[in-house]
Amino acid sequence: MSFETLGLSFALIVVVILWIAAPLLRRKPRFAEQADAVLVERLQQHYERVLTALRDLEEDYSLGKLDQARYAAERERWITQGVEVLAELDRVGALSATDQTVGELDAAIDRQIEQAVAAYRKVHRLA
């Protein structure tokens, strides 16, 4: 066997090993991406529950069902949970600044507030 044949065989073996190992060397396995997607979905659902609880708390307080001290304590607890969920979503990467600019986020928040106010007015006019 000559050195050229030996070198060519070695190069071929290296290429085959790299080709076989390529899926193992990927940055993130497919199951990890799916797990991240499930985590993001659950965190978003939890955040929606926090927002619903805050809305219900506001309504109960406005109707006089809660006193000031309990309202303040409950509100602080729910806001803390909301901040923790948002921080976790940010850590996972679900809240990316590259997805939306600050202006787009402000506009989306404004639209949600306007929709909530319109729905509130509609319900209370009928009552």
C-alpha positions as CSV (number, residue, x, y, z in Angstrom):
1,M,0.0,0.0,0.0
2,S,1.3,3.4,-0.9
3,F,1.2,6.6,1.2
4,E,-1.3,8.1,-1.2
5,T,-3.7,5.2,-0.8
6,L,-3.3,5.3,2.9
7,G,-3.9,9.0,3.0
8,L,-7.0,8.7,0.8
9,S,-8.4,5.9,3.0
10,F,-7.8,7.9,6.1
11,A,-9.5,11.0,4.6
12,L,-12.5,8.8,3.5
13,I,-12.8,7.4,7.0
14,V,-12.7,10.9,8.6
15,V,-15.5,12.1,6.2
16,V,-17.6,9.0,7.0
17,I,-17.2,9.5,10.7
18,L,-18.1,13.2,10.4
19,W,-21.1,12.4,8.3
20,I,-22.3,9.8,10.9
21,A,-21.6,12.1,13.8
22,A,-23.2,15.3,12.3
23,P,-26.7,14.7,13.8
24,L,-25.1,14.2,17.2
25,L,-23.1,17.4,16.9
26,R,-26.1,19.6,16.2
27,R,-26.6,22.5,18.5
28,K,-30.0,21.5,19.8
29,P,-31.7,18.1,19.5
30,R,-35.2,18.0,18.1
31,F,-36.8,16.8,21.3
32,A,-35.2,19.8,23.2
33,E,-36.9,22.2,20.7
34,Q,-40.2,20.5,21.3
35,A,-39.7,20.7,25.0
36,D,-39.0,24.4,24.8
37,A,-42.2,24.9,22.7
38,V,-44.2,23.1,25.3
39,L,-42.6,25.1,28.1
40,V,-43.3,28.4,26.3
41,E,-46.9,27.4,25.7
42,R,-47.4,26.5,29.4
43,L,-45.8,29.7,30.6
44,Q,-48.0,31.7,28.2
45,Q,-51.1,29.9,29.6
46,H,-50.0,30.6,33.1
47,Y,-49.5,34.3,32.3
48,E,-53.0,34.4,30.8
49,R,-54.3,33.0,34.1
50,V,-52.4,35.6,36.0
51,L,-54.0,38.4,33.9
52,T,-57.4,36.9,34.3
53,A,-56.9,36.7,38.1
54,L,-55.9,40.3,38.1
55,R,-58.9,41.3,36.1
56,D,-61.2,39.4,38.5
57,L,-59.5,40.9,41.5
58,E,-60.0,44.4,40.1
59,E,-63.7,43.6,39.5
60,D,-64.2,42.2,43.0
61,Y,-62.5,45.2,44.5
62,S,-64.6,47.6,42.5
63,L,-67.8,45.8,43.5
64,G,-66.8,46.1,47.2
65,K,-66.2,42.3,47.7
66,L,-62.6,42.9,49.0
67,D,-61.2,45.4,51.5
68,Q,-58.2,47.6,50.7
69,A,-55.7,45.5,52.6
70,R,-56.6,42.2,51.1
71,Y,-56.9,43.7,47.6
72,A,-53.4,45.2,47.9
73,A,-51.9,41.9,49.1
74,E,-53.6,39.8,46.4
75,R,-52.7,42.3,43.7
76,E,-49.0,42.3,44.8
77,R,-49.0,38.5,44.8
78,W,-50.4,38.2,41.3
79,I,-48.2,40.9,39.9
80,T,-45.2,39.1,41.4
81,Q,-46.2,35.9,39.7
82,G,-46.7,37.7,36.4
83,V,-43.3,39.2,36.6
84,E,-41.8,35.8,37.3
85,V,-43.5,34.2,34.4
86,L,-42.4,37.0,32.0
87,A,-38.9,36.7,33.3
88,E,-39.0,32.9,32.6
89,L,-40.4,33.5,29.1
90,D,-37.6,36.0,28.5
91,R,-35.0,33.5,29.7
92,V,-36.4,30.8,27.5
93,G,-36.2,33.2,24.6
94,A,-39.9,33.5,23.8
95,L,-39.9,37.2,24.2
96,S,-37.4,38.4,21.6
97,A,-36.8,42.0,21.0
98,T,-36.0,41.2,17.4
99,D,-39.5,39.9,16.8
100,Q,-41.2,43.2,17.5
101,T,-39.9,46.7,18.0
102,V,-40.8,48.7,21.1
103,G,-43.2,50.8,19.0
104,E,-45.0,47.6,17.8
105,L,-45.2,46.3,21.3
106,D,-46.6,49.7,22.5
107,A,-49.2,49.7,19.7
108,A,-50.2,46.1,20.5
109,I,-50.6,47.0,24.2
110,D,-52.7,50.1,23.3
111,R,-55.0,48.0,21.1
112,Q,-55.5,45.5,23.9
113,I,-56.3,48.3,26.4
114,E,-58.8,49.9,23.9
115,Q,-60.5,46.5,23.3
116,A,-60.8,45.9,27.1
117,V,-62.2,49.4,27.7
118,A,-64.7,48.9,24.8
119,A,-65.8,45.5,26.2
120,Y,-66.2,47.0,29.7
121,R,-68.3,49.9,28.4
122,K,-70.4,47.5,26.4
123,V,-71.1,45.2,29.3
124,H,-71.8,48.1,31.8
125,R,-74.2,49.9,29.4
126,L,-76.3,46.8,29.1
127,A,-76.4,46.2,32.8
